[in-house]
Amino acid sequence: MIASAVLNQQLLEYLNTGILLLDVDLSVIYMNPAAEVLLQVSGRRGIGEPFYDLAWESDEDRDALQGSINTGYTFTKRETEVTLHNTQVITVDYSVSPIVHPESHTPCLLIEIQGRDRLMRISREEQILAKQESTREFIRGMAHEIKNPLGGIRGAAQLLSRALPDQSLDEYTNIIIEEADRLRDLVDRLLGSNQLPKEESTNIHEVLERVCQLIEVDQLGDIKIVRDYDPSIPEFTSDKSHLIQAILNLCRNAVQAMIEAKIEQPTLILRTRTKSQFTIGHQRHRLVAKISIEDNGPGIPEQLKDNLFYPMVSGRAEGTGLGLSIAQSLINQHEGIIEYESEVGRTEFSIYLPIKHS
């Protein structure tokens, strides 16, 4: 049975791939709903507009589209960045095929376009979670191998201290004991909390206000704190102390980075929003709280970006490199994740937490 024009039209409307049809002047003569969503423009506004007024890539790529009409050349581009009419930058795959319009019989271009940002973000999150889990397993094994001989060293030092004839030599055994204790504490910090989250009803803004109080008490410098809260975020179940610790670690890192870089007007922005139908790792959640910690500091050094959440990785001379690793671990226990974007003058850490009710 031959498909009717109405059926063909309906099929295009239901596709998840964005479909656009351009005329010889590269103006839009058709766009399906998926293209409207991806390019963030309604069909009523987009049809008749030059394609590159809606989504700009480069002069070379505009010439490639024009050349495709002239030569009949088909091409595909992968993971290319396109700037939309509202200045937002998105990553897309698109294919260009010259065709003949079925009604006017004039040359035109068929563009199939798919957004890559969501898939890339999910892939990045899976890598973060996998790295975090493998790191945690490695540290557990290493901690066991370190703490056993440390206990023996400490015990031997205590026995030696009692057997020494001269008390003035106790100074040396005390150093052994103190250093063994310091190493044990470091290993414990690497392991993080071994307590499961205590689920209780949580107002995320109360948590953030508590963090603000602690930052102000630190008196690390004249930091301007800007609150940009969404009051509609409902309460959800979590371990408040774990959330406070994780967010505090992120905020302290941001504040210390701004102070060490001697930023003229150091500013910390705490922002809350919600995301619906949001995927974290493999799991899709109906509603997610997004907590952003943004600063105007120097940014994260390029060489640290791939390993930022590993223990002992720090961009500060006096940093231990444990704050971010512990924060990520605490948020993972809530089935959430921490992501970041960073450039000179702006770094934003975003915590995504599923909103669950007891």
Secondary structure as UniProt FT lines:
FT   HELIX           5..14
FT   STRAND          18..22
FT   TURN            24..25
FT   STRAND          27..31
FT   HELIX           33..39
FT   HELIX           43..46
FT   TURN            47..48
FT   HELIX           51..54
FT   STRAND          55..56
FT   HELIX           59..71
FT   STRAND          75..84
FT   TURN            85..86
FT   STRAND          89..100
FT   TURN            102..104
FT   STRAND          107..115
FT   HELIX           117..163
FT   HELIX           167..169
FT   HELIX           170..191
FT   STRAND          200..202
FT   HELIX           204..218
FT   STRAND          224..228
FT   TURN            231..232
FT   STRAND          236..238
FT   HELIX           240..260
FT   TURN            261..262
FT   STRAND          267..280
FT   TURN            281..282
FT   STRAND          283..295
FT   HELIX           302..307
FT   TURN            308..309
FT   TURN            311..312
FT   TURN            317..318
FT   HELIX           323..332
FT   TURN            333..335
FT   STRAND          337..343
FT   TURN            344..345
FT   STRAND          346..354
//
